[in-house]
Amino acid sequence: MTATCSERRRDRVKLMKTIMIVALLVTALGLGACAQHKEAVTTSAGTTGYAK
């Protein structure tokens, strides 16, 4: 059985939505990891500065 034009369009929209959601999640996780890394570096540098 072949899919109609509207079914193919609906499937394509679902695929694009899925790709966009995954891209947003990856970006959010990447930014979160970057923020945690910067915070850890700043905290350790601040602690070292105060210890002197």
Secondary structure as GFF3:
##gff-version 3
##sequence-region A 1 52
A	DSSP	alpha_helix	5	51	.	.	.	ID=ss1
###
